[in-house]
Amino acid sequence: MPYTKVIEQLTDNLQLAYRQAIDADNTLDELKKAGHGKFSYVFTAEEGFSTRSNRFQPYIQELAEELNTLKQAPTPERLESMVRKLGLLLQTLQALKSHNK
């Protein structure tokens, strides 16, 4: 299977994103308690996610489901979508972390 190494790397990055998402969601909860963070969704529909949430963990769940589909039936289109959305998620998590230091 030509995608084996790529899928392993995606799995590792998704696990990293999951751990960061827990911290980010806690940060968002703190911001909300302080009267900040008044937004409806983390990502817009144009960014490729079908999930609509003001927390990160539902987006992680969506990507985990996509990764399972990719493992079972890898295609270049699914791979490209997964890489794009995971990259966006990781960038956003890092920006939130950097902003709240």
N, CA, C and O atoms as CSV, one atom per row, in Angstrom:
chain,resi,resn,atom,element,x,y,z
A,1,MET,N,N,0.848,-1.183,0.000
A,1,MET,CA,C,0.000,0.000,0.000
A,1,MET,C,C,0.887,1.239,0.000
A,1,MET,O,O,1.672,1.439,0.927
A,2,PRO,N,N,0.771,2.065,-1.024
A,2,PRO,CA,C,1.678,3.203,-1.146
A,2,PRO,C,C,1.448,4.306,-0.120
A,2,PRO,O,O,2.310,5.166,0.057
A,3,TYR,N,N,0.318,4.298,0.551
A,3,TYR,CA,C,-0.004,5.374,1.489
A,3,TYR,C,C,0.338,5.026,2.941
A,3,TYR,O,O,0.050,5.822,3.835
A,4,THR,N,N,0.930,3.884,3.196
A,4,THR,CA,C,1.143,3.416,4.562
A,4,THR,C,C,1.914,4.428,5.415
A,4,THR,O,O,1.475,4.770,6.513
A,5,LYS,N,N,3.040,4.900,4.928
A,5,LYS,CA,C,3.856,5.847,5.705
A,5,LYS,C,C,3.134,7.177,5.900
A,5,LYS,O,O,3.215,7.781,6.969
A,6,VAL,N,N,2.442,7.623,4.887
A,6,VAL,CA,C,1.708,8.882,4.983
A,6,VAL,C,C,0.592,8.758,6.012
A,6,VAL,O,O,0.378,9.671,6.808
A,7,ILE,N,N,-0.113,7.643,6.001
A,7,ILE,CA,C,-1.198,7.429,6.954
A,7,ILE,C,C,-0.653,7.344,8.375
A,7,ILE,O,O,-1.281,7.843,9.309
A,8,GLU,N,N,0.512,6.715,8.549
A,8,GLU,CA,C,1.137,6.675,9.876
A,8,GLU,C,C,1.457,8.086,10.359
A,8,GLU,O,O,1.230,8.411,11.524
A,9,GLN,N,N,1.981,8.917,9.472
A,9,GLN,CA,C,2.317,10.300,9.841
A,9,GLN,C,C,1.058,11.101,10.160
A,9,GLN,O,O,1.040,11.891,11.104
A,10,LEU,N,N,0.012,10.895,9.374
A,10,LEU,CA,C,-1.256,11.570,9.650
A,10,LEU,C,C,-1.813,11.151,11.011
A,10,LEU,O,O,-2.339,11.978,11.755
A,11,THR,N,N,-1.694,9.869,11.326
A,11,THR,CA,C,-2.160,9.363,12.623
A,11,THR,C,C,-1.395,10.038,13.761
A,11,THR,O,O,-1.992,10.475,14.745
A,12,ASP,N,N,-0.079,10.119,13.621
A,12,ASP,CA,C,0.744,10.773,14.649
A,12,ASP,C,C,0.349,12.242,14.821
A,12,ASP,O,O,0.225,12.735,15.942
A,13,ASN,N,N,0.155,12.928,13.699
A,13,ASN,CA,C,-0.205,14.343,13.765
A,13,ASN,C,C,-1.605,14.549,14.331
A,13,ASN,O,O,-1.860,15.532,15.026
A,14,LEU,N,N,-2.504,13.628,14.035
A,14,LEU,CA,C,-3.855,13.730,14.592
A,14,LEU,C,C,-3.827,13.510,16.102
A,14,LEU,O,O,-4.576,14.156,16.835
A,15,GLN,N,N,-2.975,12.611,16.570
A,15,GLN,CA,C,-2.837,12.400,18.017
A,15,GLN,C,C,-2.274,13.648,18.686
A,15,GLN,O,O,-2.711,14.026,19.773
A,16,LEU,N,N,-1.320,14.273,18.046
A,16,LEU,CA,C,-0.768,15.535,18.558
A,16,LEU,C,C,-1.858,16.608,18.604
A,16,LEU,O,O,-1.992,17.325,19.596
A,17,ALA,N,N,-2.624,16.707,17.535
A,17,ALA,CA,C,-3.712,17.686,17.482
A,17,ALA,C,C,-4.741,17.415,18.571
A,17,ALA,O,O,-5.277,18.353,19.162
A,18,TYR,N,N,-5.022,16.151,18.841
A,18,TYR,CA,C,-5.985,15.800,19.890
A,18,TYR,C,C,-5.528,16.333,21.248
A,18,TYR,O,O,-6.311,16.936,21.982
A,19,ARG,N,N,-4.259,16.104,21.573
A,19,ARG,CA,C,-3.740,16.584,22.857
A,19,ARG,C,C,-3.786,18.115,22.928
A,19,ARG,O,O,-4.129,18.685,23.964
A,20,GLN,N,N,-3.441,18.765,21.829
A,20,GLN,CA,C,-3.483,20.229,21.797
A,20,GLN,C,C,-4.922,20.745,21.856
A,20,GLN,O,O,-5.184,21.800,22.434
A,21,ALA,N,N,-5.843,20.004,21.262
A,21,ALA,CA,C,-7.255,20.420,21.251
A,21,ALA,C,C,-7.846,20.419,22.654
A,21,ALA,O,O,-8.671,21.273,22.980
A,22,ILE,N,N,-7.438,19.484,23.473
A,22,ILE,CA,C,-7.923,19.449,24.856
A,22,ILE,C,C,-7.514,20.731,25.569
A,22,ILE,O,O,-8.333,21.374,26.225
A,23,ASP,N,N,-6.245,21.096,25.437
A,23,ASP,CA,C,-5.760,22.336,26.056
A,23,ASP,C,C,-6.446,23.561,25.455
A,23,ASP,O,O,-6.821,24.486,26.176
A,24,ALA,N,N,-6.607,23.559,24.135
A,24,ALA,CA,C,-7.237,24.703,23.465
A,24,ALA,C,C,-8.687,24.862,23.897
A,24,ALA,O,O,-9.149,25.982,24.112
A,25,ASP,N,N,-9.405,23.759,24.026
A,25,ASP,CA,C,-10.798,23.850,24.461
A,25,ASP,C,C,-10.886,24.377,25.890
A,25,ASP,O,O,-11.800,25.133,26.219
A,26,ASN,N,N,-9.947,23.985,26.734
A,26,ASN,CA,C,-9.908,24.540,28.097
A,26,ASN,C,C,-9.644,26.046,28.063
A,26,ASN,O,O,-10.243,26.807,28.822
A,27,THR,N,N,-8.747,26.462,27.182
A,27,THR,CA,C,-8.455,27.888,27.021
A,27,THR,C,C,-9.694,28.638,26.550
A,27,THR,O,O,-9.997,29.724,27.044
A,28,LEU,N,N,-10.414,28.047,25.585
A,28,LEU,CA,C,-11.638,28.680,25.089
A,28,LEU,C,C,-12.683,28.791,26.192
A,28,LEU,O,O,-13.406,29.785,26.267
A,29,ASP,N,N,-12.768,27.776,27.048
A,29,ASP,CA,C,-13.700,27.840,28.179
A,29,ASP,C,C,-13.347,28.993,29.114
A,29,ASP,O,O,-14.228,29.711,29.586
A,30,GLU,N,N,-12.055,29.165,29.377
A,30,GLU,CA,C,-11.604,30.261,30.238
A,30,GLU,C,C,-11.909,31.619,29.600
A,30,GLU,O,O,-12.348,32.549,30.277
A,31,LEU,N,N,-11.673,31.719,28.297
A,31,LEU,CA,C,-11.962,32.975,27.597
A,31,LEU,C,C,-13.455,33.288,27.631
A,31,LEU,O,O,-13.850,34.443,27.793
A,32,LYS,N,N,-14.271,32.266,27.480
A,32,LYS,CA,C,-15.718,32.472,27.510
A,32,LYS,C,C,-16.162,32.959,28.886
A,32,LYS,O,O,-16.999,33.855,28.991
A,33,LYS,N,N,-15.596,32.364,29.946
A,33,LYS,CA,C,-15.925,32.795,31.303
A,33,LYS,C,C,-15.528,34.245,31.545
A,33,LYS,O,O,-16.168,34.953,32.324
A,34,ALA,N,N,-14.469,34.680,30.872
A,34,ALA,CA,C,-13.995,36.059,31.017
A,34,ALA,C,C,-14.731,37.019,30.090
A,34,ALA,O,O,-14.419,38.209,30.049
A,35,GLY,N,N,-15.704,36.506,29.349
A,35,GLY,CA,C,-16.489,37.367,28.476
A,35,GLY,C,C,-15.919,37.528,27.082
A,35,GLY,O,O,-16.354,38.403,26.333
A,36,HIS,N,N,-14.952,36.699,26.722
A,36,HIS,CA,C,-14.345,36.749,25.388
A,36,HIS,C,C,-14.754,35.497,24.618
A,36,HIS,O,O,-15.551,34.688,25.093
A,37,GLY,N,N,-14.196,35.359,23.431
A,37,GLY,CA,C,-14.448,34.151,22.656
A,37,GLY,C,C,-15.887,34.033,22.191
A,37,GLY,O,O,-16.476,32.953,22.240
A,38,LYS,N,N,-16.446,35.131,21.745
A,38,LYS,CA,C,-17.840,35.123,21.295
A,38,LYS,C,C,-17.882,34.859,19.793
A,38,LYS,O,O,-17.997,35.787,18.991
A,39,PHE,N,N,-17.788,33.600,19.428
A,39,PHE,CA,C,-17.844,33.208,18.031
A,39,PHE,C,C,-18.645,31.916,17.939
A,39,PHE,O,O,-18.783,31.189,18.923
A,40,SER,N,N,-19.162,31.641,16.768
A,40,SER,CA,C,-20.024,30.477,16.593
A,40,SER,C,C,-19.250,29.222,16.219
A,40,SER,O,O,-19.527,28.136,16.728
A,41,TYR,N,N,-18.272,29.378,15.320
A,41,TYR,CA,C,-17.541,28.220,14.813
A,41,TYR,C,C,-16.049,28.506,14.794
A,41,TYR,O,O,-15.622,29.644,14.597
A,42,VAL,N,N,-15.266,27.458,14.999
A,42,VAL,CA,C,-13.818,27.605,14.891
A,42,VAL,C,C,-13.446,27.760,13.418
A,42,VAL,O,O,-12.610,28.596,13.075
A,43,PHE,N,N,-14.066,26.955,12.541
A,43,PHE,CA,C,-13.766,26.994,11.108
A,43,PHE,C,C,-15.040,27.265,10.312
A,43,PHE,O,O,-16.135,26.875,10.717
A,44,THR,N,N,-14.883,27.928,9.191
A,44,THR,CA,C,-16.014,28.197,8.309
A,44,THR,C,C,-16.197,27.034,7.336
A,44,THR,O,O,-15.313,26.189,7.199
A,45,ALA,N,N,-17.331,26.994,6.672
A,45,ALA,CA,C,-17.620,25.938,5.700
A,45,ALA,C,C,-16.617,25.964,4.555
A,45,ALA,O,O,-16.295,24.916,3.994
A,46,GLU,N,N,-16.125,27.129,4.205
A,46,GLU,CA,C,-15.163,27.257,3.103
A,46,GLU,C,C,-13.840,26.566,3.414
A,46,GLU,O,O,-13.063,26.288,2.500
A,47,GLU,N,N,-13.575,26.288,4.669
A,47,GLU,CA,C,-12.317,25.653,5.045
A,47,GLU,C,C,-12.371,24.133,4.949
A,47,GLU,O,O,-11.384,23.454,5.233
A,48,GLY,N,N,-13.528,23.598,4.547
A,48,GLY,CA,C,-13.614,22.185,4.237
A,48,GLY,C,C,-14.216,21.281,5.291
A,48,GLY,O,O,-14.479,20.112,5.010
A,49,PHE,N,N,-14.440,21.773,6.478
A,49,PHE,CA,C,-15.008,20.950,7.539
A,49,PHE,C,C,-16.527,20.916,7.440
A,49,PHE,O,O,-17.157,21.924,7.123
A,50,SER,N,N,-17.107,19.762,7.710
A,50,SER,CA,C,-18.567,19.682,7.774
A,50,SER,C,C,-19.051,19.929,9.202
A,50,SER,O,O,-20.219,20.255,9.415
A,51,THR,N,N,-18.163,19.776,10.171
A,51,THR,CA,C,-18.482,20.030,11.578
A,51,THR,C,C,-18.667,21.524,11.798
A,51,THR,O,O,-17.984,22.341,11.180
A,52,ARG,N,N,-19.585,21.872,12.674
A,52,ARG,CA,C,-19.802,23.261,13.082
A,52,ARG,C,C,-19.769,23.288,14.602
A,52,ARG,O,O,-20.706,22.831,15.256
A,53,SER,N,N,-18.696,23.821,15.162
A,53,SER,CA,C,-18.541,23.838,16.610
A,53,SER,C,C,-17.685,25.021,17.023
A,53,SER,O,O,-16.883,25.530,16.240
A,54,ASN,N,N,-17.868,25.453,18.265
A,54,ASN,CA,C,-17.012,26.499,18.807
A,54,ASN,C,C,-15.928,25.900,19.707
A,54,ASN,O,O,-15.316,26.603,20.511
A,55,ARG,N,N,-15.704,24.607,19.560
A,55,ARG,CA,C,-14.628,23.883,20.250
A,55,ARG,C,C,-13.864,23.046,19.229
A,55,ARG,O,O,-14.371,22.776,18.140
A,56,PHE,N,N,-12.651,22.636,19.579
A,56,PHE,CA,C,-11.795,21.912,18.647
A,56,PHE,C,C,-12.046,20.404,18.590
A,56,PHE,O,O,-11.867,19.792,17.536
A,57,GLN,N,N,-12.451,19.806,19.690
A,57,GLN,CA,C,-12.561,18.350,19.712
A,57,GLN,C,C,-13.538,17.774,18.681
A,57,GLN,O,O,-13.259,16.700,18.148
A,58,PRO,N,N,-14.655,18.417,18.373
A,58,PRO,CA,C,-15.514,17.871,17.306
A,58,PRO,C,C,-14.809,17.824,15.939
A,58,PRO,O,O,-15.079,16.936,15.130
A,59,TYR,N,N,-13.920,18.771,15.691
A,59,TYR,CA,C,-13.158,18.755,14.441
A,59,TYR,C,C,-12.155,17.603,14.439
A,59,TYR,O,O,-11.908,16.993,13.399
A,60,ILE,N,N,-11.584,17.309,15.596
A,60,ILE,CA,C,-10.688,16.152,15.722
A,60,ILE,C,C,-11.467,14.882,15.398
A,60,ILE,O,O,-10.969,14.008,14.688
A,61,GLN,N,N,-12.681,14.782,15.916
A,61,GLN,CA,C,-13.517,13.611,15.652
A,61,GLN,C,C,-13.787,13.460,14.152
A,61,GLN,O,O,-13.712,12.358,13.609
A,62,GLU,N,N,-14.098,14.564,13.498
A,62,GLU,CA,C,-14.339,14.519,12.050
A,62,GLU,C,C,-13.108,14.007,11.314
A,62,GLU,O,O,-13.214,13.169,10.418
A,63,LEU,N,N,-11.934,14.520,11.699
A,63,LEU,CA,C,-10.703,14.081,11.038
A,63,LEU,C,C,-10.376,12.622,11.348
A,63,LEU,O,O,-9.840,11.919,10.491
A,64,ALA,N,N,-10.688,12.160,12.543
A,64,ALA,CA,C,-10.462,10.753,12.887
A,64,ALA,C,C,-11.324,9.852,12.006
A,64,ALA,O,O,-10.872,8.802,11.550
A,65,GLU,N,N,-12.561,10.267,11.774
A,65,GLU,CA,C,-13.440,9.496,10.897
A,65,GLU,C,C,-12.920,9.503,9.462
A,65,GLU,O,O,-12.966,8.480,8.778
A,66,GLU,N,N,-12.432,10.640,9.009
A,66,GLU,CA,C,-11.865,10.720,7.664
A,66,GLU,C,C,-10.617,9.858,7.543
A,66,GLU,O,O,-10.386,9.230,6.510
A,67,LEU,N,N,-9.815,9.829,8.601
A,67,LEU,CA,C,-8.609,9.011,8.574
A,67,LEU,C,C,-8.972,7.530,8.471
A,67,LEU,O,O,-8.315,6.784,7.745
A,68,ASN,N,N,-9.994,7.104,9.180
A,68,ASN,CA,C,-10.444,5.711,9.075
A,68,ASN,C,C,-10.905,5.392,7.654
A,68,ASN,O,O,-10.606,4.320,7.128
A,69,THR,N,N,-11.621,6.309,7.045
A,69,THR,CA,C,-12.057,6.120,5.659
A,69,THR,C,C,-10.851,6.068,4.727
A,69,THR,O,O,-10.803,5.250,3.808
A,70,LEU,N,N,-9.887,6.935,4.964
A,70,LEU,CA,C,-8.677,6.970,4.149
A,70,LEU,C,C,-7.905,5.657,4.261
A,70,LEU,O,O,-7.382,5.154,3.267
A,71,LYS,N,N,-7.838,5.109,5.462
A,71,LYS,CA,C,-7.144,3.832,5.657
A,71,LYS,C,C,-7.802,2.709,4.865
A,71,LYS,O,O,-7.119,1.849,4.309
A,72,GLN,N,N,-9.123,2.721,4.819
A,72,GLN,CA,C,-9.857,1.659,4.140
A,72,GLN,C,C,-9.880,1.838,2.629
A,72,GLN,O,O,-9.844,0.854,1.891
A,73,ALA,N,N,-9.938,3.058,2.166
A,73,ALA,CA,C,-10.028,3.325,0.731
A,73,ALA,C,C,-9.240,4.583,0.388
A,73,ALA,O,O,-9.825,5.643,0.167
A,74,PRO,N,N,-7.911,4.470,0.344
A,74,PRO,CA,C,-7.093,5.660,0.084
A,74,PRO,C,C,-7.233,6.142,-1.364
A,74,PRO,O,O,-7.146,5.363,-2.314
A,75,THR,N,N,-7.449,7.432,-1.492
A,75,THR,CA,C,-7.459,8.084,-2.796
A,75,THR,C,C,-6.682,9.381,-2.673
A,75,THR,O,O,-6.573,9.934,-1.578
A,76,PRO,N,N,-6.141,9.872,-3.773
A,76,PRO,CA,C,-5.420,11.153,-3.709
A,76,PRO,C,C,-6.310,12.295,-3.216
A,76,PRO,O,O,-5.839,13.182,-2.504
A,77,GLU,N,N,-7.585,12.280,-3.586
A,77,GLU,CA,C,-8.493,13.356,-3.172
A,77,GLU,C,C,-8.712,13.336,-1.661
A,77,GLU,O,O,-8.677,14.380,-1.010
A,78,ARG,N,N,-8.940,12.136,-1.104
A,78,ARG,CA,C,-9.137,12.021,0.351
A,78,ARG,C,C,-7.875,12.418,1.094
A,78,ARG,O,O,-7.931,13.092,2.123
A,79,LEU,N,N,-6.736,11.993,0.564
A,79,LEU,CA,C,-5.462,12.333,1.192
A,79,LEU,C,C,-5.250,13.841,1.190
A,79,LEU,O,O,-4.872,14.419,2.209
A,80,GLU,N,N,-5.492,14.473,0.054
A,80,GLU,CA,C,-5.317,15.919,-0.043
A,80,GLU,C,C,-6.240,16.657,0.920
A,80,GLU,O,O,-5.813,17.604,1.580
A,81,SER,N,N,-7.491,16.239,1.007
A,81,SER,CA,C,-8.451,16.867,1.918
A,81,SER,C,C,-8.002,16.703,3.362
A,81,SER,O,O,-8.037,17.659,4.137
A,82,MET,N,N,-7.591,15.521,3.719
A,82,MET,CA,C,-7.154,15.230,5.090
A,82,MET,C,C,-5.938,16.081,5.465
A,82,MET,O,O,-5.901,16.682,6.538
A,83,VAL,N,N,-4.960,16.125,4.584
A,83,VAL,CA,C,-3.730,16.889,4.853
A,83,VAL,C,C,-4.052,18.375,4.992
A,83,VAL,O,O,-3.542,19.039,5.895
A,84,ARG,N,N,-4.888,18.896,4.110
A,84,ARG,CA,C,-5.243,20.323,4.151
A,84,ARG,C,C,-5.944,20.674,5.460
A,84,ARG,O,O,-5.586,21.652,6.116
A,85,LYS,N,N,-6.942,19.879,5.839
A,85,LYS,CA,C,-7.713,20.192,7.056
A,85,LYS,C,C,-6.879,19.969,8.320
A,85,LYS,O,O,-6.970,20.757,9.261
A,86,LEU,N,N,-6.073,18.916,8.353
A,86,LEU,CA,C,-5.235,18.682,9.522
A,86,LEU,C,C,-4.204,19.796,9.663
A,86,LEU,O,O,-3.925,20.243,10.776
A,87,GLY,N,N,-3.637,20.246,8.551
A,87,GLY,CA,C,-2.685,21.358,8.589
A,87,GLY,C,C,-3.330,22.628,9.123
A,87,GLY,O,O,-2.745,23.326,9.951
A,88,LEU,N,N,-4.529,22.925,8.651
A,88,LEU,CA,C,-5.264,24.101,9.119
A,88,LEU,C,C,-5.564,23.996,10.606
A,88,LEU,O,O,-5.418,24.973,11.341
A,89,LEU,N,N,-5.977,22.828,11.048
A,89,LEU,CA,C,-6.280,22.607,12.459
A,89,LEU,C,C,-5.034,22.820,13.319
A,89,LEU,O,O,-5.088,23.517,14.333
A,90,LEU,N,N,-3.919,22.222,12.916
A,90,LEU,CA,C,-2.684,22.364,13.689
A,90,LEU,C,C,-2.204,23.820,13.714
A,90,LEU,O,O,-1.736,24.296,14.748
A,91,GLN,N,N,-2.317,24.524,12.593
A,91,GLN,CA,C,-1.922,25.937,12.551
A,91,GLN,C,C,-2.786,26.780,13.482
A,91,GLN,O,O,-2.281,27.662,14.177
A,92,THR,N,N,-4.067,26.511,13.493
A,92,THR,CA,C,-4.988,27.264,14.330
A,92,THR,C,C,-4.727,26.986,15.809
A,92,THR,O,O,-4.741,27.901,16.632
A,93,LEU,N,N,-4.491,25.730,16.135
A,93,LEU,CA,C,-4.180,25.377,17.523
A,93,LEU,C,C,-2.892,26.065,17.971
A,93,LEU,O,O,-2.809,26.568,19.092
A,94,GLN,N,N,-1.887,26.086,17.090
A,94,GLN,CA,C,-0.621,26.724,17.438
A,94,GLN,C,C,-0.795,28.233,17.601
A,94,GLN,O,O,-0.197,28.836,18.492
A,95,ALA,N,N,-1.606,28.837,16.749
A,95,ALA,CA,C,-1.844,30.285,16.857
A,95,ALA,C,C,-2.530,30.623,18.161
A,95,ALA,O,O,-2.180,31.607,18.812
A,96,LEU,N,N,-3.503,29.818,18.549
A,96,LEU,CA,C,-4.204,30.050,19.826
A,96,LEU,C,C,-3.234,29.899,20.996
A,96,LEU,O,O,-3.252,30.698,21.933
A,97,LYS,N,N,-2.406,28.891,20.936
A,97,LYS,CA,C,-1.432,28.659,22.001
A,97,LYS,C,C,-0.444,29.808,22.103
A,97,LYS,O,O,-0.130,30.262,23.203
A,98,SER,N,N,0.048,30.280,20.964
A,98,SER,CA,C,1.019,31.389,20.941
A,98,SER,C,C,0.375,32.686,21.433
A,98,SER,O,O,1.006,33.477,22.135
A,99,HIS,N,N,-0.868,32.889,21.063
A,99,HIS,CA,C,-1.560,34.122,21.432
A,99,HIS,C,C,-1.836,34.194,22.931
A,99,HIS,O,O,-1.924,35.287,23.491
A,100,ASN,N,N,-1.972,33.059,23.575
A,100,ASN,CA,C,-2.336,33.048,25.002
A,100,ASN,C,C,-1.159,32.828,25.929
A,100,ASN,O,O,-1.345,32.503,27.102
A,101,LYS,N,N,0.029,32.997,25.429
A,101,LYS,CA,C,1.210,32.862,26.302
A,101,LYS,C,C,1.427,34.110,27.107
A,101,LYS,O,O,2.370,34.181,27.895
